[in-house]
Amino acid sequence: MAQAQGLGKKYMKAFFKGFFIAVPVTVTFLDRVACVARVEGASMQPSLNPGGRQASDVVLLNHWSIRNYDVQRGDIVSLV
């Protein structure tokens, strides 16, 4: 029984160690490199949400290009 408790503590310690490493790395990636966003409404039709359908499109927002000022004509830019 004591060995099972020690094993449980070992797994919990490994979980929290991984959690406290994974969360900052994920937040940094989503803030600096890229993130996923949902496009709804008629503002981007017909490029996104074609045909006036009610479903939303999912896009990948590339933060890296914006930080390097690598925006070209025809690119879609998202502002918050």
C-alpha positions in Angstrom: 0.0 0.0 0.0 2.8 2.4 0.9 4.5 1.6 -2.4 1.3 2.5 -4.3 1.1 5.9 -2.5 4.8 6.6 -3.5 4.0 5.7 -7.1 1.0 8.0 -7.1 3.1 10.9 -5.8 5.7 10.2 -8.4 3.1 10.3 -11.2 1.5 13.5 -9.8 5.0 15.2 -9.6 5.7 14.2 -13.2 2.3 15.5 -14.3 2.7 18.9 -12.7 6.3 19.2 -13.9 5.1 18.6 -17.4 2.1 20.9 -17.0 4.2 23.8 -15.8 6.6 23.4 -18.8 3.9 22.8 -21.4 1.6 25.7 -20.5 4.2 28.5 -20.9 5.6 27.0 -24.1 2.1 26.7 -25.6 1.1 30.3 -24.6 4.4 31.6 -26.0 3.8 29.7 -29.3 0.3 31.0 -29.7 1.3 34.5 -28.9 4.5 34.7 -31.0 4.3 32.2 -33.9 0.7 31.2 -34.9 -2.8 30.6 -33.6 -6.1 29.3 -34.8 -9.1 31.6 -35.2 -12.7 31.2 -36.3 -14.1 33.6 -39.0 -17.9 34.3 -38.8 -20.2 36.6 -40.5 -20.3 38.3 -43.9 -17.3 40.6 -43.6 -15.0 38.3 -45.5 -17.4 36.8 -48.1 -16.8 35.4 -50.7 -13.2 34.6 -49.8 -14.2 33.0 -46.4 -17.7 31.7 -45.6 -18.7 31.5 -49.3 -22.3 31.4 -50.3 -23.6 33.1 -47.2 -23.8 29.8 -45.3 -24.1 30.0 -41.5 -21.0 27.8 -40.8 -17.8 29.4 -39.8 -14.4 28.9 -41.3 -11.2 28.2 -39.3 -8.0 29.9 -40.3 -4.4 29.9 -39.1 -3.1 33.3 -38.1 0.7 33.6 -38.8 2.1 36.1 -36.2 5.7 35.4 -37.4 5.2 37.2 -40.8 3.6 40.3 -39.2 6.6 40.6 -36.7 9.0 40.6 -39.7 6.8 42.9 -41.8 6.5 40.2 -44.5 3.0 41.2 -45.6 2.2 41.2 -49.3 -0.7 42.2 -51.5 -3.5 39.7 -51.3 -2.8 38.6 -47.7 -5.6 38.6 -45.2 -4.7 40.5 -42.1 -6.6 40.1 -38.8 -6.9 43.0 -36.3 -8.1 42.6 -32.8 
